[in-house]
Structure formats: C-alpha cells, structure tokens
Amino acid sequence: MKYTVAIITVSDSCSKGQREDLSGPCIKDIVEKQNFEVVSMEVVPDNSFTLQNYFRKHIFNRVNLILTTGGTGFSDKDITPEATQKVITKEAPGIAEAVRAHGMQYSNRSMLSRGICGISQKSIILNLPGSPKAVSESLEFVLDPLTHAIDILTGNASNCARND
C-alpha cells in the first residue's frame, strides 16, 4: 500500500527566499524511494500558529505521515516541537528518542535536537533535524518502523511483534 506524506520545512530564511531549502527535497527523495506519495511540500516561517494550521490541514486531509525539518534546536525561534505538541493527542517518544540515539553515532550534537513525534487522528507527525545530513541519517533509520506504525494506525496491521 502507498502511504501519503506531507513535508514541512520550518525556516524563516527559507520561507523568505534568503536560503535554499535542502532538507525538504532530501526528505522527498528518501520517502519516494520507499513508495510513499508526497502530497505536499511546504516551507513555512518559524511561527507556531502557522505551523499548527498546516498540521491541522494535513490531519483533516488524512495524510498518513507529516514530516517536519527545522525548528528543533535551542534558539528562541525554534518552535516546531511546541507547535507539534499542541496538535497531537498521543506522543510517540520512542521514535524521537531513536532518532536522537541513532544520530549520536554521527555527532554528539544530535542530543540537542528537541524534536518529538506523535499521533493526531490517523496521522503521525515527526520532527526531524534541520540539516540534510541529519535528515537523511534519521529518516532512513526510522522509516521502516514508521511504516509499520502507519500500518497499525490505519488498521493494516494489528501489532508490533516481528516474526524474525
């Protein structure tokens, strides 16, 4: 089954055209190779209200997976996890923890990512780091378990047990 993905780059400078978005296209390349259908790619400013509205639009449209990149650090403008927290009904901390733990193999700065993951209705939202390198390392690591999570959420699988 082909699942749908919305990609949201959260960046003031990219949204103003002052910097090229490299992470959003990186996400697109990875998910399309895994048979996901990208239904939306957006670049939005670091604004919680705006980001929440984009989340709600995709949740309403029953997008299976909403991936963000950017806005997960320590600066005052980094609001992606807080905006995500306002729209999810269940948190999935293991996924965000796995992203950070896997990233530690490449850089001890991965511990600085505050990204979260959670569920709203039948959509999963995952905050990824802002750099293309970190996006690639993270997403390639968690995409298979995320696909299974979507299977469970949509009723196409009944549990997390593996037979291998």
N, C-alpha and C positions, 0 to 999 in steps of 0.2 A: 504494500500500500504506500502511496506517495503522500507524505505529510506536508503541511504548509508552514512557511517560516516568514516572519517579518523581521527585518534588520533595522535597528535604530542606532545611528551614531549620535552620541551626545557630546556636542562640542560647539562652543561659541564661535571659535575661529573658523571651523569648517562650515558652520551654518552661514557665516558672513562671507565665505569665499576667500578667506585670508590664508587658508591652509587646505591642502588636498586631503580628502578622506581616503586613507589607505586601508583602514581596518574593516570598514563595511564591505568593500569589494573582496577582501580576504575571506571574510565570513561567507559571502555568496559563493565563492569558488569551492570552499570546503563542503558546504551543505548540498550544493548541486551535484557534487561527485558522489554524495551519499543518497541520491534520489529524493531529496527534498525539493519542493517547489517554492521558490522565493516569490511571494505575492506582493511584497512591499520592501523598498529600501528608502530610508529617510535619514536626513541629517537635521537634527534639532538643536536649538541652543540649550545651554545649561539652565533650564527653567523647570522647576518641579511641576507646576501646573500644566505647562505644555506637554511635558513628558507623560504625565498621568493621562491626559486626554488622548495621546497616541496609544497608550496601553489600552485604554477603555475601548477605543475604536477597533483595535485588533481583537480584543477579547469578544466584543459584540459580533465581529465577523467570524468568530470561531477559528482563528488562526491557532494552529497547534503549538507552535514554538515562537516566542518573541525573544530575540537576542539583541542585547544592547552592547555597545562598546563605548568605553569612555565614561568619565564622571564617577569613577570608583575610588579615587585617591583621597588625599588629605587636604586639598585646597578648599577654600571657602565655597568655590563654585561647584565642587563635586557633590552632586545631589542625587545621582542615579539610584543608589540603594534606598535612600529615604523615599523617593518617588515610587519605587517598586513596592516598598513596604506598605504604602497607602492603598495599593490596588489588589494585592494578593490576599487570599483568605487562608492559605496554608503555606508555611515556609518549608522548603526542602533543603535544610542546612548541609546535608551530606554532599550535595552536588557542588555547592560553593566551596566547601571545605576541601573537596577533592581537587578542584581547580587550583586552589592555593597550594595544596600539598604537592601536586604534580609540578607546579611552577617552581617550587623550591629546588628541583633538580637543575634548573637553568639559572635561577637568580634568587638570592635571598630577599630581594625586594618584592617578590610575589606576596610575601606576608603583609605588605602594605595595602593590598587590594581589599576594599571593603565590600566587594560585590556580593550579592545574595541571589538566591533562587527561590521561586515559589510558584504556587498554583492559584489561578483565578478562573473559576468555572472549568472549562476544558482546555485552558491554555497554560503553558509553562513559560515563565519569564526567567531568563538567566542573564545576569550582568557579567559581561566579560571585560577584561582589561582593555586599555586603550591602544596599545601598540600592536601592529600587525604580527610581530613575532610572538608575543604573549597570546594573542587571539588564536593563532594557528596552533601553538602548543596546547593550549587549554581546550579548544573546541575539538580537536582531533582525539583528545583523551576522553572527553565526556560524551561525545555524540552517540556512541553505541548505547550506553546506559540511558541517555535521554530518549533515544528512540524507543527503548523498552518502556520507559516511564510514560511516553505518549501512548504506546500500545495499551497499557493498563488504564490510563485516563480515558481513552476512547472506547474501552471495552473489548479491544482486540487481543488482550492477554489478561490472565486472571491473577498472576502472582509474580514475584521476583525470583523465584527459585530457578536455578540453572541445572541442566542435566549433564554437565560436562565435568 
